[in-house]
Amino acid sequence: MEELDINNVNSVDYSDAKIVHLEGLEAVRVRPGMYIGKLGDGSQSDDGIYILFKEVIDNCIDEFRMKFGNKIDITADKTTITVRDYGRGIPQGAMVKAVSELHTGGKFDSEVFQKSVGMNGVGLKAVNALSSNFIVRSFREGKVKEVRFEKGVLLSETKLLPTTEQNGTYIEFTPDNSFGIFENYSINIEFLETMLRNYSYLNTGLVFNLNDKKFFSKNGLWDLLDESITAEPLYPIVHLKGEDIEIAFTHINQSREEYYSFVNGQHTIDGGTHQSAFKEIFAKTVKEFYGKNMEYADIRSGLVAAIYVAVQEPVFESQTKRKLNSPKINSKDPNSTTVLKFMGDFAIKEIDNFLHKNPIVADILLKKIQESEKERKAIATVTKTDKKRAQKIDMHNPKLRDCRTHFNDARGKDEDKDETCIFITEGDSASGSITKTRNANFQAVFSLRGKPLNSYGETKQIVYKNMEFNLLQAALNIEDGLDGLRYNKVIIATDADVDGMHIRLLLMTFFLQFFPDLIKKGHVYILQTPLFRVRNKKDTFYCYSEEEREEAIKKLGANPEITRFKGLGEINPDEFKTFIGKDMRLDRITLRKEDAVADMLGFYMGKNTRERQEFIVENLNIEAE
């Protein structure tokens, strides 16, 4: 290949032949990130295949919101998804255009679709373009029509045929696993369930049937908080509803704020103007109710809230719609009220009325605010030296071997955000092996010195006074919440023995006590490392269980060499490449209401030594039998 002389612009052939025109949906396939945000392999909840699913579901929900159809049937396996709604059905004459020509669709007519999520005429086209198989059937007034595509190219189109089926639309798609698109993907059904559960809270009366599960909500955001809160609420959930607005909130015994915000049908994971408006209005209203000199941070400490607003022509930060940017309730009307005023007109009146009518709740809330103020002032007494240590989040942190990319840097890209991770490990040998092997662009290492402190029952002051917790919080940059979180994945990497398990429990206790939202938002993982290496002169297998070891022995035949890894320090750096690379095995830590976190931590990490010993002995006896 002829080398390009970058010092000679004349060496670049910029002629008519270099002007490229992309036909049909080629643009989507060439630059998929412009249309769905990211690609991925299905291992993350915001990977592209779930964006495709969302685009299909959004259209079905828009039909329900326009009073057409109250049920959506979905089937899914590892590779293919089908969706059947019972709305009006895609107009059959324009059916091919509606799913294959960019910027063509009914969402441009605000009379046909009001306050919908899909506003740009791209949704189904992106699904079509990025699927190896895409089928659409429209049922309207006793007639059905079907069209089939492959990678955005029309394969077949039927004539109108008679049918007895109800009106609506059927879509089947198989995301394309071609190189450069969704390579080696696998659909995680749990991610689909989470999406549909959230949708049900926002669309009371709409039934979602996914495989053998049903998702339905009677009480909207009240149900969401009731099912999401992992600690006992200090007072019953407050549920306020108005036209195009809904709010639910309570307080729990934690210092962090926790929000679930939505616009039209979209879960705005990163918040936006509506969430910011609620936070300001809530704190201001409560402060004025009590008539005391309160800090907003103390008022919102421990607040858990769900917010929904309907917006005409919403403007989001990106195609993935994770954050609302609209300053007004109708972004195309210069005279429209602002989101802040809309929120204020409703929330100030309703929250103030509620507190006046419920003095018991008002007293509970006041006590919580006073406790938060006391804790804040206690933390403020931490010495300047300790605070300075907490602020050192770069290479000056002696525990941290940082990576080069941080997604909170304005120069960072979305794909950088997904890649960044930090391994929390114990011991010089293990951290040394990971450090030598890691991808220094995206992977950081934080080294523990022995077992961390059992933080159960401690106050927030311990985060600053304990050297390792202080530096870990600083490395993650989560002192003021997750907005500044520097790594997408926080990976606990310890030995698979008793001591390693104990370190895992101590770290999880720390996160559960002081940073539960880190776990709730899906950022904390356990690194799986192999227990055995089974090899002969030709092949090597790394086995994570006894079953995998036995399978490897069968494959290799007689007399393979078997090594039992006793700890991470025994795995040499070259081998570590296999375990912390693209295909590393991770177990995500989850947090659910039924986990009864307070009781669980009290039993396993508290001072009930005799009860715990009896439990261990009884279960050892069961195992022995």
C-alpha positions as CSV (number, residue, x, y, z in Angstrom):
1,M,0.0,0.0,0.0
2,E,1.3,3.5,-0.9
3,E,2.1,5.6,2.2
4,L,0.2,8.9,2.6
5,D,2.5,11.9,2.9
6,I,0.8,13.9,5.7
7,N,3.1,16.8,5.0
8,N,2.0,17.1,1.5
9,V,-1.7,17.9,1.1
10,N,-1.4,17.4,-2.6
11,S,-0.9,13.7,-2.0
12,V,-4.6,13.4,-0.9
13,D,-6.8,12.7,-3.9
14,Y,-9.9,14.7,-3.0
15,S,-11.9,14.5,-6.3
16,D,-15.5,13.9,-7.4
17,A,-14.8,10.2,-7.0
18,K,-14.4,10.7,-3.2
19,I,-17.9,12.1,-2.7
20,V,-19.9,9.2,-1.3
21,H,-23.7,8.9,-1.4
22,L,-25.3,6.3,0.9
23,E,-28.6,4.8,-0.3
24,G,-31.5,3.9,2.0
25,L,-30.4,2.6,5.4
26,E,-26.7,2.3,4.5
27,A,-25.9,5.4,6.6
28,V,-27.3,3.7,9.7
29,R,-25.1,0.6,9.1
30,V,-22.0,2.6,8.3
31,R,-22.4,4.9,11.4
32,P,-24.7,3.0,13.8
33,G,-23.4,5.0,16.8
34,M,-25.0,8.2,15.4
35,Y,-28.5,6.5,15.6
36,I,-28.4,4.2,18.6
37,G,-25.6,5.6,20.7
38,K,-23.5,2.4,21.2
39,L,-23.2,-1.2,20.0
40,G,-22.0,-3.8,22.5
41,D,-22.6,-7.5,22.9
42,G,-25.7,-7.4,25.2
43,S,-23.7,-7.7,28.4
44,Q,-24.6,-4.1,29.5
45,S,-28.2,-2.8,29.9
46,D,-27.6,0.1,27.6
47,D,-26.1,-1.9,24.8
48,G,-27.5,-1.3,21.3
49,I,-29.7,-4.4,21.1
50,Y,-31.7,-3.0,24.0
51,I,-32.0,0.4,22.3
52,L,-33.5,-1.5,19.3
53,F,-36.0,-3.2,21.6
54,K,-36.8,0.1,23.2
55,E,-37.5,1.7,19.8
56,V,-40.0,-1.0,19.0
57,I,-41.7,-0.9,22.4
58,D,-41.9,2.9,22.4
59,N,-44.0,2.8,19.3
60,C,-46.4,0.3,20.9
61,I,-46.6,2.4,24.1
62,D,-47.4,5.5,22.0
63,E,-50.4,3.6,20.6
64,F,-51.6,2.9,24.2
65,R,-51.1,6.5,25.2
66,M,-53.3,7.5,22.3
67,K,-56.0,5.2,23.7
68,F,-55.4,2.3,21.3
69,G,-54.7,-1.2,22.7
70,N,-53.9,-2.1,26.4
71,K,-51.7,-5.2,25.9
72,I,-48.3,-5.9,24.3
73,D,-47.1,-9.4,23.8
74,I,-43.3,-10.0,23.6
75,T,-41.3,-13.2,23.1
76,A,-37.5,-13.3,23.3
77,D,-34.6,-15.7,23.3
78,K,-30.8,-15.1,23.1
79,T,-30.9,-13.8,19.5
80,T,-34.5,-12.8,18.4
81,I,-37.3,-10.7,19.7
82,T,-40.9,-10.4,18.6
83,V,-43.4,-7.7,19.7
84,R,-47.1,-7.6,19.0
85,D,-49.2,-4.6,20.0
86,Y,-53.0,-4.1,19.5
87,G,-53.0,-0.5,18.4
88,R,-54.0,1.0,15.1
89,G,-51.4,-0.9,13.0
90,I,-49.0,0.9,10.7
91,P,-50.8,2.4,7.7
92,Q,-50.4,-0.3,5.1
93,G,-49.9,1.8,2.0
94,A,-46.9,3.6,3.5
95,M,-45.6,0.6,5.4
96,V,-42.4,0.0,3.5
97,K,-41.5,3.7,3.7
98,A,-42.3,3.8,7.4
99,V,-39.7,1.2,8.3
100,S,-37.0,1.9,5.7
101,E,-36.9,5.6,4.7
102,L,-35.2,7.9,7.3
103,H,-37.2,10.8,8.6
104,T,-40.5,9.2,7.5
105,G,-43.2,8.5,10.0
106,G,-46.3,9.6,11.9
107,K,-44.3,11.1,14.8
108,F,-43.8,14.3,12.9
109,D,-47.6,15.0,13.2
110,S,-48.2,16.1,16.8
111,E,-51.9,15.6,16.4
112,V,-51.5,11.9,15.7
113,F,-48.9,11.3,18.4
114,Q,-48.9,13.7,21.4
115,K,-46.1,13.6,24.0
116,S,-44.5,10.5,22.6
117,V,-40.9,9.5,23.0
118,G,-40.0,8.6,19.4
119,M,-40.0,12.0,17.7
120,N,-37.3,11.8,15.0
121,G,-38.6,9.2,12.5
122,V,-35.5,7.0,13.0
123,G,-36.5,4.3,15.5
124,L,-37.9,1.4,13.4
125,K,-35.5,2.3,10.6
126,A,-32.5,1.8,12.8
127,V,-34.0,-1.6,14.0
128,N,-34.4,-2.6,10.4
129,A,-31.0,-1.5,9.3
130,L,-29.2,-3.2,12.1
131,S,-31.0,-6.5,12.0
132,S,-30.1,-9.5,9.9
133,N,-33.8,-10.4,9.8
134,F,-36.6,-7.9,10.2
135,I,-40.3,-8.7,9.7
136,V,-43.3,-6.3,10.0
137,R,-47.0,-7.2,9.8
138,S,-49.7,-4.6,10.0
139,F,-53.3,-5.6,10.9
140,R,-55.9,-3.0,10.0
141,E,-59.7,-3.4,9.6
142,G,-59.6,-7.1,8.6
143,K,-56.6,-6.8,6.3
144,V,-53.0,-7.9,6.9
145,K,-49.8,-6.9,5.1
146,E,-46.3,-8.2,5.6
147,V,-42.8,-7.0,4.6
148,R,-39.5,-8.6,5.1
149,F,-36.0,-7.1,5.2
150,E,-32.4,-8.4,5.5
151,K,-29.9,-5.9,6.8
152,G,-32.1,-3.0,5.7
153,V,-32.7,-4.4,2.2
154,L,-36.3,-5.2,1.2
155,L,-36.8,-8.9,0.4
156,S,-40.5,-9.3,0.0
157,E,-43.8,-7.4,0.3
158,T,-47.2,-9.1,0.3
159,K,-50.5,-7.8,-1.0
160,L,-53.3,-7.0,1.4
161,L,-54.8,-10.3,2.6
162,P,-57.9,-11.0,4.7
163,T,-57.4,-11.6,8.4
164,T,-59.5,-12.2,11.6
165,E,-56.8,-10.9,13.9
166,Q,-57.2,-7.7,16.0
167,N,-55.7,-4.4,14.7
168,G,-52.1,-3.8,15.6
169,T,-48.5,-4.3,14.6
170,Y,-46.2,-7.4,14.8
171,I,-42.5,-6.9,14.6
172,E,-39.8,-9.6,14.6
173,F,-36.1,-8.8,14.5
174,T,-32.8,-10.5,14.9
175,P,-29.9,-8.1,15.6
176,D,-27.1,-8.4,13.1
177,N,-24.0,-10.1,14.5
178,S,-21.8,-9.1,11.6
179,F,-18.3,-7.7,12.2
180,G,-18.5,-4.1,13.4
181,I,-22.2,-4.3,14.5
182,F,-23.4,-6.7,17.3
183,E,-20.6,-9.2,17.3
184,N,-21.2,-12.3,19.4
185,Y,-24.1,-10.7,21.1
186,S,-26.5,-12.5,23.5
187,I,-29.9,-11.0,24.6
188,N,-30.1,-10.8,28.4
189,I,-33.8,-11.4,29.3
190,E,-33.4,-9.8,32.7
191,F,-32.5,-6.5,31.1
192,L,-35.8,-6.7,29.0
193,E,-37.7,-7.5,32.2
194,T,-36.3,-4.4,33.9
195,M,-37.2,-2.2,31.0
196,L,-40.8,-3.5,30.9
197,R,-41.2,-3.2,34.6
198,N,-40.3,0.5,34.4
199,Y,-42.6,0.9,31.5
200,S,-45.5,-0.6,33.5
201,Y,-45.1,2.0,36.3
202,L,-45.5,4.8,33.7
203,N,-48.4,3.3,31.9
204,T,-50.9,2.1,34.5
205,G,-53.4,-0.3,32.9
206,L,-51.1,-1.5,30.1
207,V,-50.1,-5.2,30.3
208,F,-46.7,-6.4,29.1
209,N,-46.4,-10.1,28.5
210,L,-42.8,-11.3,28.1
211,N,-42.4,-15.0,27.6
212,D,-44.0,-16.4,30.7
213,K,-44.0,-13.2,32.8
214,K,-46.6,-10.4,33.1
215,F,-45.8,-6.8,34.0
216,F,-48.6,-4.6,35.2
217,S,-48.9,-1.7,37.6
218,K,-52.0,-0.2,39.2
219,N,-50.4,2.5,41.3
220,G,-47.7,3.9,39.0
221,L,-44.7,5.5,40.6
222,W,-45.9,4.4,44.1
223,D,-45.4,0.8,43.0
224,L,-42.0,1.7,41.6
225,L,-40.7,3.0,44.9
226,D,-42.4,0.3,46.9
227,E,-40.6,-2.3,44.9
228,S,-37.3,-0.5,44.6
229,I,-36.5,0.8,48.1
230,T,-34.1,-1.6,49.8
231,A,-34.5,-0.1,53.3
232,E,-37.5,0.6,55.5
233,P,-39.0,4.0,54.6
234,L,-39.1,6.5,57.4
235,Y,-42.7,7.4,56.5
236,P,-45.3,6.0,54.0
237,I,-44.6,6.8,50.4
238,V,-46.1,10.1,49.3
239,H,-47.8,9.8,45.9
240,L,-48.9,13.0,44.1
241,K,-50.5,13.0,40.6
242,G,-51.6,15.8,38.3
243,E,-52.1,16.3,34.6
244,D,-48.9,15.3,32.8
245,I,-47.0,15.0,36.1
246,E,-46.5,12.4,38.8
247,I,-44.3,12.3,41.9
248,A,-43.6,9.7,44.6
249,F,-41.1,10.1,47.5
250,T,-40.1,9.1,50.9
251,H,-36.9,9.2,53.0
252,I,-34.8,6.3,54.2
253,N,-31.8,6.0,56.6
254,Q,-29.0,6.8,54.2
255,S,-27.1,9.9,53.3
256,R,-27.4,9.6,49.6
257,E,-30.2,11.0,47.4
258,E,-31.8,8.5,45.0
259,Y,-33.9,9.4,41.9
260,Y,-35.9,7.5,39.2
261,S,-36.9,10.1,36.6
262,F,-39.0,9.7,33.4
263,V,-40.2,11.7,30.5
264,N,-43.2,10.5,28.4
265,G,-42.2,6.8,28.4
266,Q,-38.4,7.3,28.7
267,H,-36.4,6.3,31.7
268,T,-34.0,9.3,31.9
269,I,-31.2,7.5,33.8
270,D,-29.0,10.6,33.8
271,G,-31.8,12.9,34.9
272,G,-32.1,16.3,33.2
273,T,-34.1,19.5,33.6
274,H,-37.1,17.8,35.2
275,Q,-35.0,16.0,37.8
276,S,-33.0,19.2,38.6
277,A,-36.3,21.1,38.9
278,F,-37.8,18.6,41.4
279,K,-34.6,18.6,43.5
280,E,-34.7,22.4,43.8
281,I,-38.4,22.7,44.3
282,F,-38.6,19.9,46.9
283,A,-35.8,21.4,49.1
284,K,-37.2,24.9,48.8
285,T,-40.7,23.9,49.7
286,V,-39.7,21.9,52.7
287,K,-37.4,24.6,54.0
288,E,-40.2,27.2,53.7
289,F,-42.7,24.8,55.4
290,Y,-40.5,24.6,58.5
291,G,-39.4,28.2,58.4
292,K,-35.9,27.2,59.5
293,N,-32.4,27.9,58.2
294,M,-31.8,24.5,56.6
295,E,-29.2,23.3,54.1
296,Y,-30.8,21.8,50.9
297,A,-28.3,18.9,51.2
298,D,-29.7,18.0,54.7
299,I,-33.3,18.2,53.4
300,R,-32.6,15.8,50.6
301,S,-30.3,13.5,52.5
302,G,-31.9,10.0,52.3
303,L,-34.6,11.2,49.9
304,V,-35.8,8.6,47.4
305,A,-38.0,9.9,44.7
306,A,-39.6,9.0,41.4
307,I,-40.6,11.8,38.9
308,Y,-42.6,11.7,35.7
309,V,-43.5,14.6,33.4
310,A,-45.0,14.6,30.0
311,V,-43.3,17.0,27.5
312,Q,-44.4,18.0,24.0
313,E,-41.6,17.6,21.5
314,P,-39.0,16.6,24.1
315,V,-35.3,17.3,23.4
316,F,-32.8,14.8,24.8
317,E,-29.1,15.0,25.2
318,S,-28.4,12.2,22.7
319,Q,-30.2,9.5,20.7
320,T,-30.2,7.1,23.7
321,K,-32.4,9.7,25.5
322,R,-30.7,9.2,28.9
323,K,-31.0,12.9,29.9
324,L,-33.7,15.5,29.2
325,N,-32.4,18.8,27.9
326,S,-35.8,20.5,27.2
327,P,-36.0,23.8,29.2
328,K,-39.7,24.1,28.3
329,I,-42.7,21.8,28.5
330,N,-43.1,22.3,24.7
331,S,-39.7,22.9,23.1
332,K,-41.3,24.2,19.9
333,D,-43.4,26.8,21.6
334,P,-41.5,29.9,22.6
335,N,-44.3,30.9,24.9
336,S,-44.4,27.5,26.7
337,T,-43.9,27.4,30.4
338,T,-40.5,26.1,31.6
339,V,-40.1,22.7,33.1
340,L,-39.0,24.4,36.4
341,K,-42.2,26.5,36.6
342,F,-44.4,23.5,35.6
343,M,-42.8,21.4,38.3
344,G,-43.0,24.3,40.8
345,D,-46.7,25.1,40.1
346,F,-47.6,21.5,41.0
347,A,-45.1,20.4,43.6
348,I,-44.9,23.5,45.8
349,K,-48.7,23.4,46.4
350,E,-49.0,19.6,46.7
351,I,-46.0,19.0,49.0
352,D,-46.9,21.9,51.3
353,N,-50.5,20.8,51.5
354,F,-49.4,17.2,52.3
355,L,-47.1,18.3,55.1
356,H,-49.7,20.5,56.7
357,K,-52.3,17.7,56.6
358,N,-49.8,15.0,57.9
359,P,-48.1,16.4,61.0
360,I,-46.7,13.0,62.0
361,V,-44.9,12.7,58.7
362,A,-43.7,16.3,59.0
363,D,-42.2,15.5,62.5
364,I,-40.5,12.4,61.1
365,L,-39.0,14.4,58.2
366,L,-37.8,17.2,60.5
367,K,-36.0,14.6,62.7
368,K,-34.3,13.1,59.7
369,I,-33.2,16.6,58.5
370,Q,-31.8,17.4,61.9
371,E,-29.9,14.0,62.0
372,S,-28.5,14.7,58.6
373,E,-27.3,18.2,59.7
374,K,-25.7,16.6,62.7
375,E,-23.8,14.1,60.6
376,R,-22.8,16.7,58.1
377,K,-21.3,18.9,60.9
378,A,-19.5,15.9,62.4
379,I,-17.9,15.1,59.1
380,A,-16.9,18.8,58.8
381,T,-14.8,18.3,61.9
382,V,-12.6,15.8,60.1
383,T,-9.1,17.3,59.9
384,K,-7.9,19.2,56.9
385,T,-5.2,16.6,56.4
386,D,-7.8,13.8,56.0
387,K,-9.9,16.0,53.6
388,K,-6.8,16.7,51.5
389,R,-6.2,13.0,51.3
390,A,-9.7,12.4,50.1
391,Q,-9.3,14.9,47.3
392,K,-6.2,13.3,45.8
393,I,-7.7,11.3,43.0
394,D,-4.8,11.1,40.6
395,M,-1.5,9.3,40.7
396,H,-0.6,10.9,44.1
397,N,-3.0,8.3,45.6
398,P,-0.5,5.7,46.8
399,K,-3.1,2.9,46.5
400,L,-4.1,3.7,43.0
401,R,-2.5,2.7,39.7
402,D,-4.7,4.8,37.5
403,C,-5.8,4.5,33.9
404,R,-5.3,7.1,31.2
405,T,-9.0,7.6,30.4
406,H,-11.7,9.0,32.6
407,F,-15.2,9.4,31.3
408,N,-16.0,12.4,33.5
409,D,-13.4,14.3,31.4
410,A,-15.1,16.5,28.9
411,R,-12.8,15.0,26.2
412,G,-14.0,11.4,26.9
413,K,-16.3,9.5,24.6
414,D,-19.3,7.3,25.4
415,E,-17.3,4.2,24.5
416,D,-14.6,5.2,27.0
417,K,-17.2,5.4,29.7
418,D,-18.3,1.8,29.1
419,E,-14.7,0.5,29.0
420,T,-13.3,2.1,32.2
421,C,-13.0,-0.1,35.3
422,I,-11.1,-0.4,38.5
423,F,-9.9,-3.6,40.1
424,I,-9.9,-3.6,43.9
425,T,-7.4,-6.3,45.0
426,E,-5.4,-7.3,48.0
427,G,-1.6,-7.9,48.2
428,D,1.4,-6.8,46.2
429,S,1.6,-10.0,44.0
430,A,-2.0,-9.9,42.9
431,S,-2.1,-6.2,42.2
432,G,1.3,-6.4,40.5
433,S,0.1,-9.2,38.1
434,I,-3.0,-7.3,37.2
435,T,-1.1,-4.0,36.8
436,K,1.4,-5.6,34.4
437,T,-1.4,-7.2,32.3
438,R,-4.2,-4.6,32.3
439,N,-5.1,-2.3,29.5
440,A,-3.7,0.9,31.0
441,N,-6.0,3.1,28.9
442,F,-9.1,1.9,30.6
443,Q,-8.2,-0.3,33.6
444,A,-7.1,1.0,36.9
445,V,-5.9,-1.0,40.0
446,F,-6.5,-0.1,43.7
447,S,-4.4,-2.2,46.1
448,L,-5.7,-3.0,49.6
449,R,-3.3,-3.7,52.5
450,G,-4.8,-6.7,54.1
451,K,-8.4,-6.9,55.2
452,P,-10.3,-3.6,55.3
453,L,-12.2,-2.5,58.4
454,N,-15.6,-3.9,59.1
455,S,-17.6,-0.7,58.7
456,Y,-21.0,-2.1,59.8
457,G,-22.6,0.2,62.3
458,E,-20.0,3.0,61.7
459,T,-20.9,6.6,60.9
460,K,-19.9,8.4,57.7
461,Q,-16.9,9.8,59.5
462,I,-15.1,6.5,59.2
463,V,-15.0,7.0,55.4
464,Y,-12.6,10.0,56.0
465,K,-10.8,8.8,59.1
466,N,-9.9,5.3,57.8
467,M,-7.0,5.6,55.4
468,E,-8.1,2.9,52.9
469,F,-11.8,3.9,52.8
470,N,-10.7,7.5,52.4
471,L,-8.5,6.8,49.5
472,L,-10.9,4.3,47.9
473,Q,-13.7,7.0,48.0
474,A,-11.3,9.4,46.5
475,A,-10.2,7.1,43.7
476,L,-13.8,6.5,42.7
477,N,-14.6,10.2,43.2
478,I,-18.0,9.5,44.8
479,E,-17.8,11.8,47.8
480,D,-20.6,14.0,46.3
481,G,-22.5,11.2,44.5
482,L,-22.2,9.2,41.3
483,D,-22.1,12.1,38.9
484,G,-18.4,12.2,39.2
485,L,-17.8,8.4,39.2
486,R,-14.6,7.8,37.3
487,Y,-15.0,4.1,36.4
488,N,-18.0,2.4,34.9
489,K,-17.2,-0.9,36.6
490,V,-15.9,-1.3,40.2
491,I,-14.5,-4.9,40.2
492,I,-13.7,-6.7,43.5
493,A,-10.8,-9.0,42.6
494,T,-9.9,-11.3,45.5
495,D,-8.7,-14.9,46.0
496,A,-11.4,-17.6,45.8
497,D,-10.7,-18.8,49.3
498,V,-12.0,-18.0,52.8
499,D,-9.9,-14.9,53.3
500,G,-10.8,-13.6,49.8
501,M,-14.5,-14.2,50.5
502,H,-14.1,-12.3,53.8
503,I,-12.5,-9.3,52.0
504,R,-15.4,-9.3,49.5
505,L,-17.9,-9.2,52.3
506,L,-16.1,-6.3,54.0
507,L,-16.0,-4.3,50.8
508,M,-19.6,-5.0,50.0
509,T,-20.5,-3.9,53.5
510,F,-18.7,-0.7,53.0
511,F,-20.5,0.0,49.7
512,L,-23.9,-1.0,51.1
513,Q,-23.5,1.2,54.2
514,F,-22.3,4.3,52.5
515,F,-22.7,4.0,48.7
516,P,-25.7,1.7,48.1
517,D,-26.5,3.6,44.8
518,L,-23.2,2.3,43.4
519,I,-24.6,-1.2,43.7
520,K,-28.2,-0.2,42.7
521,K,-27.0,1.4,39.5
522,G,-25.1,-1.8,38.5
523,H,-21.5,-0.6,38.9
524,V,-20.1,-3.2,41.4
525,Y,-18.9,-6.6,40.2
526,I,-17.0,-9.7,41.4
527,L,-14.2,-10.9,39.2
528,Q,-14.2,-14.6,38.5
529,T,-10.8,-16.2,38.3
530,P,-10.0,-19.8,37.4
531,L,-9.5,-22.5,40.1
532,F,-7.6,-24.8,37.8
533,R,-5.4,-24.9,34.7
534,V,-5.6,-28.1,32.7
535,R,-3.2,-28.5,29.8
536,N,-1.1,-30.8,27.7
537,K,1.6,-29.9,25.1
538,K,-1.0,-28.6,22.6
539,D,-4.0,-27.1,24.5
540,T,-4.7,-25.3,27.7
541,F,-8.0,-24.9,29.5
542,Y,-8.7,-22.6,32.5
543,C,-11.5,-24.0,34.6
544,Y,-13.7,-22.0,37.0
545,S,-15.3,-25.1,38.7
546,E,-14.9,-28.8,39.3
547,E,-17.3,-29.5,36.5
548,E,-15.2,-27.5,34.0
549,R,-12.1,-29.2,35.2
550,E,-13.6,-32.7,34.6
551,E,-14.8,-31.6,31.1
552,A,-11.3,-30.3,30.2
553,I,-9.7,-33.6,31.4
554,K,-12.1,-35.5,29.1
555,K,-11.2,-33.3,26.1
556,L,-7.4,-33.6,26.6
557,G,-7.4,-37.3,27.3
558,A,-4.8,-39.2,29.4
559,N,-2.5,-37.6,31.9
560,P,-2.9,-33.8,31.4
561,E,-1.1,-31.5,33.8
562,I,-3.5,-30.0,36.4
563,T,-2.6,-26.9,38.4
564,R,-4.8,-25.7,41.3
565,F,-4.5,-22.0,41.7
566,K,-4.5,-21.1,45.4
567,G,-4.6,-17.3,44.9
568,L,-4.4,-14.5,42.3
569,G,-0.7,-14.1,43.1
570,E,0.0,-17.6,41.7
571,I,-1.3,-16.6,38.2
572,N,1.5,-15.1,36.2
573,P,0.9,-11.8,34.3
574,D,0.7,-13.5,30.9
575,E,-2.1,-15.7,32.0
576,F,-3.9,-12.8,33.5
577,K,-4.5,-11.5,30.0
578,T,-7.2,-14.2,29.6
579,F,-9.0,-13.3,32.8
580,I,-9.2,-9.5,32.7
581,G,-9.5,-9.0,28.9
582,K,-12.6,-8.6,26.7
583,D,-14.0,-12.0,27.8
584,M,-13.4,-11.7,31.5
585,R,-16.1,-13.3,33.7
586,L,-17.9,-10.9,36.0
587,D,-20.7,-11.4,38.5
588,R,-22.7,-8.2,39.0
589,I,-23.8,-7.4,42.5
590,T,-27.5,-6.6,42.7
591,L,-29.6,-5.1,45.4
592,R,-33.3,-5.8,45.7
593,K,-36.0,-5.1,48.3
594,E,-36.3,-8.8,49.2
595,D,-32.6,-8.9,50.1
596,A,-33.5,-7.3,53.5
597,V,-30.1,-5.6,53.5
598,A,-30.3,-4.3,57.1
599,D,-31.1,-7.7,58.6
600,M,-28.5,-9.4,56.4
601,L,-25.7,-7.0,57.3
602,G,-26.7,-7.2,61.0
603,F,-26.5,-11.0,61.0
604,Y,-23.3,-11.5,59.0
605,M,-21.3,-8.4,59.9
606,G,-22.7,-7.4,63.3
607,K,-21.7,-8.6,66.8
608,N,-24.1,-11.5,67.2
609,T,-21.2,-13.9,67.3
610,R,-23.0,-16.8,69.0
611,E,-25.9,-16.7,66.6
612,R,-23.6,-16.6,63.6
613,Q,-21.5,-19.4,65.0
614,E,-24.5,-21.6,65.5
615,F,-25.7,-20.9,62.0
616,I,-22.3,-21.9,60.6
617,V,-22.2,-25.1,62.6
618,E,-25.7,-26.1,61.7
619,N,-25.1,-25.6,58.0
620,L,-21.7,-27.4,58.2
621,N,-23.6,-30.3,59.7
622,I,-26.1,-30.2,56.9
623,E,-23.3,-30.3,54.3
624,A,-21.6,-33.1,56.1
625,E,-24.8,-35.2,56.0
